[in-house]
Structures are given as C-alpha cells and as structure tokens.
Amino acid sequence: MKFLTRWLVIMAALFIAAMIVPGIHVNGNWVAYAIMAAILALVNATLLPILKALSCGLIVLTLGLFSLVLNALMFLLSSWIAQTWFNVNFVVDGFWPALLGSIIVSIATMMFAGERRHRSDED
C-alpha cells in the first residue's frame, strides 16, 4: 500500500511538474506519467543512496546543496531510461528543468507520501 501511495504521488507530481516547468515535455497520456513514476521511484530507491554515500563529503561541504544536484541527475537519468528503453516521450531539456522538476517531486513526496509520525498518549 505504501508503494502504491508513493507511486501515485510521484505520478501526480510529475504531471504538475510537466505543467509548470517549461523544459519538461510529455507527449502521451497517463501511461507516460505512470511509467516515468515507476522508473523514478526505482532509480531513487536503488542508485540514489549509493551516490549519496559516495558523495557524502561533498554533500557535507556544500551543506546539503549537492543533494539537489544528485536529485536532478536522477531525474535526467530516469527521463533518459523512459525514452530509450520504454519509448515513453517524457523529455527533460536539461539540468535546470530537471532540477525544478526534482524539487517539485521531492516536495510532493515529502508532503503526501512521507512517513507520518503521530505522537501517542504515552509520550
């Protein structure tokens, strides 16, 4: 259930990012968003933690700003995978649209699909 919720949130965030960010173009229906959301979730779950561990020093040195660069690169990679392997027309024109798109997806995922911790009466 948690995966399905996260996938739907990423799908909706990609739709919003494609509407707002000028450098993100999608030619297709909801299937393009669904495939791109699945690819982005898979890339973020597998490759992103490895890259963050390898670039930990740079992330600390830049006070976390390099994480934004890594997220944008994962967004670009996911778009490339969607276009090349799955023939999905989810096109990201460059780094800056990828950065803005990844920020939109990150904020939406944090707000709607993140872990919610409720305080219990025992605290």
N, C-alpha and C positions, 0 to 999 in steps of 0.2 A: 504493500500500500504506500509505503514511504517513497519507493522508487517511482511509482506511478504519479504521485503528487509532484515530486521534483521534476519529472519529465514534462508534465502538463504546465508547470510554472515556467520552465525553460522555454517551452514552445510558445507560450503567451508572451514572454519577454522578447523572444526573437521576432515575433510579429510586431511588437511595439518598436523594437529597435529598427526594423526594416521600414516602418512608417516614419520614424523621427530622423534617423541618421541618413544624410544624403548619399553616402558611399556604400550603402548596403542595398543590393537589388535582389529581389526574389521573383523569378518567373515560374509560377506554378500555384498549386492550391495548398491546402493544409498539409498534404503529404510531404511537401518540401520542408515545411517547418518541423514536422514530426521526425523526419529522418535527420535533419540537422540537429535537432534537440537531442536525439539519441546519440549521435556522433559526439556532440559537445560534452554530454554527460560522461560518455565513456573515456574520452580524451582527458577530461578534467579529473576523473577518478583514477586513471592509470598513470598517465605521463606527467601531469602537473605536480604531484607530490615528489616524484623523482627529481624534476627540475628545481623545485623549491629547496630540496635537500642539498642538491649540488651547488646552488647559488645562495646558500644561507648567508654567507659572509657579505655578499653584495646586497642582499635584502636588508641586513642589519646596517650596513654602511649608508644606504640610501633611506633609512628609516621606514622601510616597507614599500617605498615607491616602485622598486623593481618588481614587486609582485604584480603591479598593474601592467608592466611590460610583458611579464610571463603570461598573464591572462589574455592580453591582446594577441600574443603569438599563438596561444592555444585556439583562440577564435579564428585566426587566419588559417591555422592548420586544419581545423575542423571544416572550414569552408572549402579548402583545397581537397580534402578527403571526400566531401559530399559531391563536389564537381567531378573529380577524377574517377572515383570508384563507383559511385552510385548514380551518376548523371543527373544530379539534382542541381538546378540553377539557383543556388544560394551564393551570390557573388559579393565578396568584400573587396572594395577597390584598393585598399592599402592599410597602412598601420593605423592612421588616425581614425578612420571609420571602425576598424577592429577594436581600437581602444575604447571608443564611445560605446560600441555595441557590447563589449565585455563588461563595461561598467553598468550598463542597463541590466544585463542578465545577472550580474553579481548582486546588485541591489534587490532585484525582484526575488532571487533565490534566497537571500538572507531574510527578506521580509515575509515571504509566503511559504517557503519550504524548509526553513531552518529549524533547528531543534528548539522547541519551546520548553522552557523550564518553568514550572509553576512551583511556587512556594507552598509547602504543605503546612498544616497547622502545627506540626511537630517542631518546626524550626524555631 
